[in-house]
C-alpha cells in the first residue's frame, strides 16, 4: 500500500476499488459482493489481524481453573475453538453438565464441532450480551467464564456486574497484526476497518502511511475513535440511525460522490 501525496482535506473522485480489512465472506450473497456488482467495483478482502493461540503454560498464569466453572459464555467461533483446544491441551475434562451461553444461535450451533448438542444446556442470545441476561441471572450465585482474546471488545464485564453477574475473562487467544508487505504497491480508493486492531495493524505494517485522497470507512464507535486518534479522516461511519450496516453506508457515499 503506497504512500499517497498530501491532497486537499475533502477527497474527490469516484470509488472504483475497495479493500475490506477482514476475511473473504463465505457466502456469495454478501452485501459487499452485491455492492461490487451493482457499481462495477473491484473489491478485495484481506484480514489485517489474525489469531494466535495462548498456550496452556501461559494460560495457567491467569490462575483460572476451567473445570471449576459451571457456566461458559461464547461470543465467537474463535472463543469456542480455543476453549476446547486448551481443554484438550491441558487435559481438562469438561463436565456434560456445563452450561453454555452463546451470543447468537449461529455461534451456539458451532459447538457441535466439539460436543453433541442433544441434552446439553445451551442458551442462545440475539447478538448482544443483554439478550442472555434473563437466562444467566438464574445462576448469578456462580461466576461465568468468558473465553476471549487479549483485546476484548465492548464493556461486558461492567454490563454484567450492573445486573449482579460475575464474568471472569479468560484470555485464550491473542490478536496480532497480519503481514501486509505484499500490499506495498497496491492502491485502493477506500479502506474499510471493523476494529481498532485493524488500524493498529495498518500502522505497524505501514508506519509512514499518509491518507491523502484514500477514503476510510469504519464500523463501530471504537473503530471510529481509533481512526481519528491516528490522525486519519473518517469518511464513512457506520452504524448510524440512517444506515445500520457498513454496506448501506458505503452505497450512500458512492451515490454522493458519483453525482
For each residue, the residues with C-beta under 8 A, 3 or more apart:
1: 180 183 184 186 187 188 205 206 209
2: 184 185 186 187
3: 206 208 209 210 212
4: 7 187 210 211 212 213 214
5: 210 212
6: 210 212
7: 4 11 212 213
8: 11 12
9: 233
10:
11: 7 8 213 214 215 233 235
12: 8 213 257
13: 189 213 257
14: 189 254 257 258
15: 18 39 41 189 190 215 250 253 254 257
16: 41 42 189
17: 41 42 43 44 187 188 189 190
18: 15 32 36 41 42 43 44 188 189 190 191 192 250
19: 43 44 45 46 183 188 190 191 192
20: 32 43 44 45 46 192
21: 46 47 48 49 191 192 193 194 198 201 202
22: 45 47 48 194 198
23: 45 47
24: 45
25: 28 30 32 33 45
26:
27: 30
28: 25 33
29: 33 34
30: 25 27 33 34
31: 34 35 245 247 248
32: 18 20 25 35 36 43 45 247
33: 25 28 29 30 36 37 43
34: 29 30 31 37 38 247
35: 31 32 38 39 41 43 247 250 251 254
36: 18 32 33 39 40 41 42 43
37: 33 34 40
38: 34 35 251
39: 15 35 36 251 254
40: 36 37
41: 15 16 17 18 35 36
42: 16 17 18 36
43: 17 18 19 20 32 33 35 36
44: 17 18 19 20 188
45: 19 20 22 23 24 25 32
46: 19 20 21 178 180 183
47: 21 22 23 50 178
48: 21 22 177 178 180 193 197 198 201 202
49: 21 175 176 177 178 195 197 198 201
50: 47 175 176 177 178
51: 78 82 149 173 174 175 176
52: 173 174 175 176
53: 82 85 172 173 174
54: 58 59 82 86 171 172 173 174
55: 58 59 89
56: 59 60 86 89 90
57: 60 61
58: 54 55 61
59: 54 55 56 62 64 86 90 170 171 172
60: 56 57 63 90
61: 57 58
62: 59 170 171
63: 60
64: 59 69 145 168 170
65: 68 69
66: 69 83 86 87 90 92 94 145 170
67: 92 93 94 95
68: 65
69: 64 65 66 72 98 142 143 144 145 168
70: 95 97 98 99 139 142
71: 98 99 100 101 136 139 142 143 144 145
72: 69 83 98 99 100 101 144 145 146 147
73: 100 101 102 103 129 132 144 145 146 147 167
74: 79 80 83 100 101 102 103 107 108 111 147
75: 79 103 107 129 146 148 156
76: 79 80 103 107
77: 80 81 107 110
78: 51 81 82 149 173
79: 74 75 76 82 83 147 148 172 173
80: 74 76 77 83 84 107 110 111 113 114 147
81: 77 78 84 85
82: 51 53 54 78 79 85 86 147 172 173
83: 66 72 74 79 80 86 87 147 172
84: 80 81 87 88 94 114
85: 53 81 82 88 89 172
86: 54 56 59 66 82 83 89 90 92 172
87: 66 83 84 90 91 92 93 94
88: 84 85 91
89: 55 56 85 86
90: 56 59 60 66 86 87
91: 87 88
92: 66 67 86 87
93: 67 87
94: 66 67 84 87 98 115
95: 67 70 98
96: 119 120
97: 70 121
98: 69 70 71 72 94 95 121
99: 70 71 72 121 122 123 139
100: 71 72 73 74 108 111 120 121 122 123
101: 71 72 73 74 123 125 132 135 136 144
102: 73 74 105 107 108 111 122 123 124 125
103: 73 74 75 76 107 125 127 128 129 132
104: 107 108 124 125 126 127
105: 102 108 109 124
106: 109 110
107: 74 75 76 77 80 102 103 104 110
108: 74 100 102 104 105 111 122 123 124
109: 105 106 112 117
110: 77 80 106 107 113
111: 74 80 100 102 108 114 115 117 120 122
112: 109 115 116 117
113: 80 110
114: 80 84 111
115: 94 111 112 120
116: 112 119 120
117: 109 111 112 120 122
118:
119: 96 116
120: 96 100 111 115 116 117
121: 97 98 99 100
122: 99 100 102 108 111 117
123: 99 100 101 102 108 132 135 136
124: 102 104 105 108
125: 101 102 103 104 128 129 131 132
126: 104 131
127: 103 104 131
128: 103 125 131
129: 73 75 103 125 132 133 154 156 159 160
130: 133 159
131: 125 126 127 128
132: 73 101 103 123 125 129 135 136
133: 129 130 136 137 160 163 165
134: 137
135: 101 123 132 138
136: 71 101 123 132 133 139 140 144 160 165
137: 133 134 140 163 164 165
138: 135
139: 70 71 99 136 142 144
140: 136 137 163 164 165 166
141:
142: 69 70 71 139 166
143: 69 71 166 167 168
144: 69 71 72 73 101 136 139 160 165 166 167 168
145: 64 66 69 71 72 73 168 170
146: 72 73 75 156 167 168 169 170
147: 72 73 74 79 80 82 83 170 172
148: 75 79 152 169 170 171 172
149: 51 78 152 171 172 173 174 175
150: 171 173 174 175
151: 174 175 195 196 197
152: 148 149 156 169
153: 195 220 222
154: 129 159
155: 158 159
156: 75 129 146 152 159 160 167
157: 160 161 167 169
158: 155 161 162
159: 129 130 154 155 156 162 163
160: 129 133 136 144 156 157 163 165 166 167
161: 157 158 164 165 166 167
162: 158 159
163: 133 137 140 159 160
164: 137 140 161
165: 133 136 137 140 144 160 161
166: 140 142 143 144 160 161
167: 73 143 144 146 156 157 160 161
168: 64 69 143 144 145 146
169: 146 148 152 157
170: 59 62 64 66 145 146 147 148
171: 54 59 62 148 149 150 174
172: 53 54 59 79 82 83 85 86 147 148 149
173: 51 52 53 54 78 79 82 149 150
174: 51 52 53 54 149 150 151 171
175: 49 50 51 52 149 150 151 197
176: 49 50 51 52
177: 48 49 50 180 197 200 201 204 205
178: 46 47 48 49 50 201 205
179: 182 205
180: 1 46 48 177 183 201 202 205 206
181: 184 205
182: 179 186
183: 1 19 46 180 186 205
184: 1 2 181 206
185: 2
186: 1 2 182 183
187: 1 2 4 17 214
188: 1 17 18 19 44 191 214
189: 13 14 15 16 17 18 214 215
190: 15 17 18 19 214 215 216 217 235 236 250
191: 18 19 21 188 202 214 215 216 217
192: 18 19 20 21 216 217 218 219 236 246 250
193: 21 48 198 199 202 216 217 218 219 223 226 227
194: 21 22 198 218 219 220 223 246
195: 49 151 153 198 199 220 222 223
196: 151 199 200 222 223 225 226
197: 48 49 151 175 177 200 201
198: 21 22 48 49 193 194 195 201 202 223
199: 193 195 196 202 203 223 226 227 230 232
200: 177 196 197 203 204 226
201: 21 48 49 177 178 180 197 198 204 205
202: 21 48 180 191 193 198 199 205 206 209
203: 199 200 206 207 209 230
204: 177 200 201 207
205: 1 177 178 179 180 181 183 201 202
206: 1 3 180 184 202 203 209
207: 203 204
208: 3
209: 1 3 202 203 206
210: 3 4 5 6
211: 4 214 216 232 233
212: 3 4 5 6 7
213: 4 7 11 12 13
214: 4 11 187 188 189 190 191 211
215: 11 15 189 190 191 235 236 253
216: 190 191 192 193 211 227 232 233 234 235 236
217: 190 191 192 193 234 235 236 237 238 246 249 250 253
218: 192 193 194 223 224 226 227 234 236 237 238
219: 192 193 194 223 238 239 246
220: 153 194 195 223 224 239
221: 224 225
222: 153 195 196 225 226
223: 193 194 195 196 198 199 218 219 220 226 227
224: 218 220 221 227 228 234 237
225: 196 221 222 228 229
226: 193 196 199 200 218 222 223 229 230
227: 193 199 216 218 223 224 230 232 234
228: 224 225 231 232 234
229: 225 226
230: 199 203 226 227
231: 228
232: 199 211 216 227 228
233: 9 11 211 216
234: 216 217 218 224 227 228 237
235: 11 190 215 216 217 253
236: 190 192 215 216 217 218 246 249 250 253
237: 217 218 224 234 240 249
238: 217 218 219 243 244 245 246 248 249
239: 219 220 243 244 245 246 249
240: 237 243 244 249
241: 244
242: 252
243: 238 239 240 248 249 252
244: 238 239 240 241 248
245: 31 238 239 248 249
246: 192 194 217 219 236 238 239 249 250
247: 31 32 34 35 250 251
248: 31 238 243 244 245 251 252
249: 217 236 237 238 239 240 243 245 246 252 253
250: 15 18 35 190 192 217 236 246 247 253 254
251: 35 38 39 247 248 254 255
252: 242 243 248 249 255 256
253: 15 215 217 235 236 249 250 256 257
254: 14 15 35 39 250 251 257 258
255: 251 252 258 259
256: 252 253 259
257: 12 13 14 15 253 254
258: 14 254 255
259: 255 256
